[in-house]
Amino acid sequence: MSLHRRQYLRITSDALHPGTTVRYYYRTGSSLATVVERTDGVVTFVGEDCDGRFTRSQIDRLFDEGRLEVVLDDEDHARTAE
């Protein structure tokens, strides 16, 4: 009998594009946010309760530590200009 091996892919900063929804876990809780900028160097997300601007290596570390997750929904969690 052979066991099937599952291959899991690692999420990296490459998965984040403007419009992507993320859940960011910080010391006192967590919040939903929307990625608003992605450059070769940084990823920026904005939400009702949190804002973040991180280097891509910091984003990768947040994913590895379980402090950042991609959320599959259709809502925009960034503040809108009024």
C-alpha positions as CSV (number, residue, x, y, z in Angstrom):
1,M,0.0,0.0,0.0
2,S,1.4,3.4,-0.9
3,L,0.4,6.7,0.7
4,H,-0.4,9.6,-1.5
5,R,1.8,12.5,-0.8
6,R,0.3,15.9,-0.9
7,Q,2.3,18.9,-2.1
8,Y,1.5,22.2,-0.4
9,L,2.5,25.4,-2.0
10,R,3.8,28.3,0.0
11,I,2.0,31.6,-0.3
12,T,4.4,34.5,-0.9
13,S,4.1,38.2,-1.6
14,D,3.8,37.4,-5.3
15,A,0.2,36.4,-4.5
16,L,-0.8,39.9,-3.5
17,H,-2.1,42.3,-6.1
18,P,-4.1,45.5,-5.7
19,G,-7.6,44.4,-4.8
20,T,-6.6,41.3,-2.9
21,T,-8.3,41.0,0.5
22,V,-6.0,40.0,3.4
23,R,-6.5,39.3,7.2
24,Y,-3.7,40.8,9.2
25,Y,-3.1,39.5,12.7
26,Y,-1.5,42.0,15.1
27,R,-0.9,42.1,18.9
28,T,-4.4,43.1,19.9
29,G,-6.5,41.4,17.3
30,S,-6.9,41.1,13.6
31,S,-8.4,43.1,10.7
32,L,-9.4,42.7,7.1
33,A,-7.7,45.0,4.6
34,T,-7.3,45.4,0.9
35,V,-4.0,45.5,-1.0
36,V,-3.8,49.0,-2.6
37,E,-0.2,49.0,-3.8
38,R,2.4,46.4,-4.9
39,T,5.8,47.3,-6.2
40,D,9.0,45.4,-6.7
41,G,9.9,46.5,-3.1
42,V,6.8,46.9,-1.0
43,V,3.2,45.8,-0.5
44,T,0.7,48.2,1.0
45,F,-2.7,47.3,2.4
46,V,-5.4,49.5,3.9
47,G,-8.3,48.5,6.1
48,E,-10.8,49.9,8.5
49,D,-8.8,49.0,11.6
50,C,-5.3,48.6,10.1
51,D,-2.9,49.9,7.5
52,G,0.4,48.2,6.6
53,R,3.3,49.0,4.3
54,F,5.8,46.1,4.3
55,T,8.8,45.0,2.2
56,R,8.1,41.9,0.2
57,S,10.5,39.9,2.5
58,Q,8.5,41.1,5.5
59,I,5.2,40.0,3.8
60,D,6.7,36.6,3.2
61,R,7.7,36.3,6.9
62,L,4.2,37.4,8.0
63,F,2.8,34.5,5.8
64,D,5.2,32.0,7.3
65,E,4.3,33.1,10.8
66,G,0.6,32.9,10.2
67,R,0.1,36.6,10.8
68,L,-1.2,37.3,7.3
69,E,-3.7,35.3,5.3
70,V,-5.3,35.8,1.8
71,V,-9.1,36.0,2.1
72,L,-11.3,34.8,-0.7
73,D,-14.3,37.2,-0.8
74,D,-15.6,39.9,-3.0
75,E,-15.6,42.9,-0.6
76,D,-13.3,45.9,-0.7
77,H,-12.0,46.6,2.8
78,A,-10.0,49.8,1.9
79,R,-11.3,53.1,3.0
80,T,-12.9,55.0,0.1
81,A,-12.1,58.7,-0.6
82,E,-15.1,60.9,0.2
